[in-house]
Amino acid sequence: MRFPHVRAAFTLAYFGLGAALAGITVAGPPALAATAEGAIHPVMSCAALAKADLTRLDAQITSMAAATRDGHDYCDVKGYISPVTQFEALLPLDTWRGDYLQQGCGGFCGHVDVSLQDPSRTSGYQAPYAPLANGEMVVAADDEGHETANNGDALWAKTDPELRLIFGYLSEHQLAEAAKALMRTFYGREPTYSYFSGVSDGGHEALVLAQRYPEDFNGILAGAPANNWAPLVGLFEPWAAAANRNESSRRCTPR
């Protein structure tokens, strides 16, 4: 049992992200010195990241380009982790202060959506976090191993046990390893502190990380976790669909 090593995950789970990241001490390496401007700068160009070798992680960079988001400059890196997990990471060019934030994904996911405003991407209940919006953090997200038109579609998992395994507990650990490898290459160092934030299925991802991979993150925010999938998807959701239909099996319409 690895539960004694969960560390700060459940302490942080129901605090706002600002309080969790700014006001609570969590285990981690000592802070390293930044440059005179207060930011940590890359040791190579964005284009040079094409030479980063992620093969030991079964990962591959497919594109990298300088991009401006919300007034800050980033190296926008896209790639995949074998067999088909797509990911995107934004690495600040001039404003990084040493920390990493990985964002969860809601529903059945199926898309990559990196946000510089809402840290959870799956909930409006968490306020924007200033260091993220100010370009002070590396941020990354993935699609949990599949691409779908909407995050309520689960047919991709019908006949593929490997993709179910990736969705269930592997994708976020694999992304954490790949993102840290990118930071080691691009900045010449690992992040001072690493955080994960997710709501709904992202909250499920957060609990899985805390229980299975407690060394990946210094702090974990698990919001409204969709954790007990069998009764949630197998019982409650079918009942809710049936209960909201009339005698003709049509969806009830509010008057």
Residue pairs with C-beta under 8 A, 6 or more apart in sequence:
2 211
2 212
2 214
3 211
5 214
5 215
6 210
6 211
6 214
7 26
7 27
7 210
7 214
7 218
8 24
8 26
8 27
8 218
8 219
8 220
9 206
9 207
9 209
9 210
9 214
9 217
9 219
9 220
9 222
10 210
10 222
11 24
12 20
12 24
12 26
12 219
12 220
12 221
13 206
13 220
13 221
13 222
13 223
14 223
15 24
15 221
16 126
16 127
17 119
17 120
17 126
17 127
17 129
17 197
17 221
18 127
18 129
18 130
20 195
20 219
20 221
21 99
21 129
21 131
21 193
21 195
21 219
22 131
24 219
26 193
26 218
26 219
27 218
28 192
28 193
28 194
28 218
29 190
29 192
30 192
31 98
31 192
32 40
32 98
32 189
32 192
34 40
34 97
34 98
35 41
37 94
38 97
39 92
39 94
39 95
39 96
39 97
39 136
40 96
40 97
40 98
40 187
40 189
41 93
41 94
41 96
41 187
42 75
42 91
42 93
42 186
42 187
43 186
43 187
43 188
44 185
44 186
46 64
46 65
46 66
46 75
46 91
46 93
47 64
49 61
49 64
49 75
49 77
49 182
49 185
49 186
50 61
50 64
52 61
52 181
52 182
52 185
52 186
54 60
54 61
54 79
54 178
54 181
54 182
57 81
57 174
57 177
57 178
57 181
58 81
58 82
58 174
59 79
59 80
59 81
59 82
59 174
59 178
59 181
60 79
60 80
60 82
61 77
61 78
61 79
62 78
62 79
62 80
63 76
63 77
63 78
63 79
64 75
64 76
64 77
64 78
65 75
65 76
66 73
66 74
66 75
66 76
66 93
67 73
67 74
67 75
67 76
67 90
68 74
69 90
69 116
69 135
70 116
70 117
70 133
70 135
71 135
72 92
72 94
72 95
72 116
72 134
72 135
73 92
73 93
73 94
73 95
73 135
74 90
74 91
74 92
74 93
74 135
75 90
75 91
75 93
75 186
76 88
76 89
76 90
77 88
77 89
77 90
77 91
77 182
78 86
78 87
78 88
78 89
78 112
79 86
79 87
79 178
80 86
80 87
81 87
81 142
81 171
81 174
81 175
81 178
83 145
83 162
84 145
84 146
84 147
84 163
85 142
85 143
85 144
85 145
85 166
85 171
85 174
85 175
86 112
86 142
86 143
86 147
87 112
87 140
87 141
87 142
87 143
87 175
87 178
87 179
88 112
88 114
88 140
88 141
88 142
89 114
89 138
89 139
89 140
89 179
89 182
90 114
90 116
90 138
90 139
90 140
91 138
91 182
91 183
91 186
91 187
92 135
92 136
92 137
92 138
94 135
95 134
95 135
95 136
96 135
96 136
96 137
96 138
96 187
97 131
97 136
97 137
98 191
98 192
98 193
99 131
99 136
99 137
99 138
99 191
99 192
99 193
99 194
99 195
100 137
100 138
100 139
100 140
100 179
100 180
100 183
100 191
100 193
100 194
100 195
101 119
101 132
101 137
101 138
101 139
101 140
101 194
101 195
101 196
101 197
102 139
102 140
102 141
102 172
102 175
102 176
102 179
102 194
102 195
102 196
102 197
102 217
103 113
103 114
103 115
103 119
103 120
103 121
103 139
103 140
103 141
103 196
103 197
103 198
103 202
104 120
104 121
104 122
104 141
104 172
104 196
104 197
104 198
104 199
104 201
104 202
104 203
104 205
104 206
105 111
105 113
105 121
105 122
105 141
105 142
105 143
105 144
105 151
105 198
105 201
105 202
105 205
106 121
106 122
106 123
106 151
106 198
106 199
106 200
106 201
106 202
107 122
107 150
107 151
107 152
107 200
107 201
108 144
108 148
108 151
108 152
108 153
108 154
108 157
108 167
108 201
109 143
109 144
109 146
109 151
109 167
109 201
110 143
110 144
110 146
110 147
110 148
110 149
110 150
110 151
110 153
110 156
111 143
111 147
111 148
111 151
112 141
112 142
112 143
113 121
113 141
114 121
114 139
114 140
114 141
115 121
115 139
116 132
116 133
116 135
116 139
117 128
117 132
117 133
118 124
118 126
118 128
119 126
119 128
119 129
119 132
119 197
119 221
120 126
120 197
120 198
120 199
120 202
120 221
120 223
121 141
121 198
121 199
121 202
122 198
122 199
122 200
122 201
122 202
122 223
123 199
123 200
123 223
123 224
125 199
125 223
126 197
126 199
126 221
126 223
131 137
132 139
138 179
138 183
138 191
140 175
140 179
141 175
142 171
142 172
142 175
144 166
144 167
144 171
144 172
144 201
144 205
145 163
145 166
145 167
145 170
145 171
146 156
146 157
146 163
146 167
148 156
154 233
156 163
157 163
157 164
157 167
166 174
168 208
169 208
169 212
171 205
172 196
172 205
172 208
172 209
172 213
172 216
173 209
173 212
173 213
173 216
176 194
176 196
176 209
176 213
176 216
176 217
177 216
180 190
180 191
180 194
183 189
183 190
183 191
184 190
193 218
193 219
194 216
194 217
194 218
195 217
195 218
195 219
195 220
195 221
196 205
196 206
196 209
196 216
196 217
196 219
196 220
196 221
197 206
197 220
197 221
197 223
198 204
198 205
198 206
198 221
198 222
198 223
199 223
199 224
200 223
200 224
200 225
200 226
201 226
202 223
203 222
203 223
203 224
203 225
203 226
203 227
204 225
204 226
204 227
204 229
206 220
206 221
206 222
206 223
206 225
207 222
207 225
207 227
209 216
209 217
209 220
210 220
210 222
226 232
244 251
244 252
245 251
245 252
246 252
